Amino acid sequence: MEKSVCQEETYNALYHEHFQSVRNYVYYKCGDMDQAQDIAQESFIRLWQKCAEVIFEKVTGFVHTVANRLFLDKVRSDKVSLKFEKNQLPQQNTEDPFHQLRTKEFQNQIEQAISELPEGQREVFLLNRVDKHTYKEIAAMLGVSQTAIEKRMTKALIKLKDKIEEFKSYNI
């Protein structure tokens, strides 16, 4: 027997399983956690509204596609400046203030380098390196081939490597 997305307990399980991933996906695109939360919630509302039409095995792709479309509706051509949540790098209070300052500056430079990546490269990089999704999972989320994901990641890593070369003066 095939699982139905319209069964309340199945829907709730899907929500709990996929909500954070959808929210993070949108956050990586827009850099605004409140907006990401709203779009993720709206994506699941639409899943519920169309539950009879969505095949259980295609739920991940469906909610990510809806989230992407909702995001594009809100911000068509805005340049994104991604800011990570505080404390991405662990703070070490035993370090001298100068070291802490250099570490914070380096973290800001890395965040800036990531935010300057083209949208497709940035979202693939963050989905893989922060959320730990595989290339296959990311391809399903974005509705593209795994090869396209691999190419985006390769380009992102090359650009980030070039930027990091510029940061070597920080000696961290």
Number of C-alpha atoms within 10 A of each C-alpha: 3 7 11 17 23 18 12 11 11 13 20 15 12 16 19 10 12 17 20 15 19 27 22 22 25 25 24 25 23 24 19 17 17 11 16 23 18 15 23 30 18 16 24 25 14 15 21 18 12 12 18 13 12 17 13 18 12 11 20 19 17 22 26 26 18 19 25 21 13 17 20 14 9 13 12 8 7 9 13 17 16 19 17 17 8 7 9 9 9 8 11 9 8 8 10 9 10 9 15 16 12 14 18 15 14 19 16 14 16 16 16 16 19 24 22 17 18 14 17 15 22 23 26 25 27 19 20 17 12 10 13 12 17 15 20 14 17 24 19 18 22 20 13 12 13 17 12 13 23 18 13 19 22 14 17 22 17 11 16 17 13 12 16 15 9 11 15 10 9 11 9 10
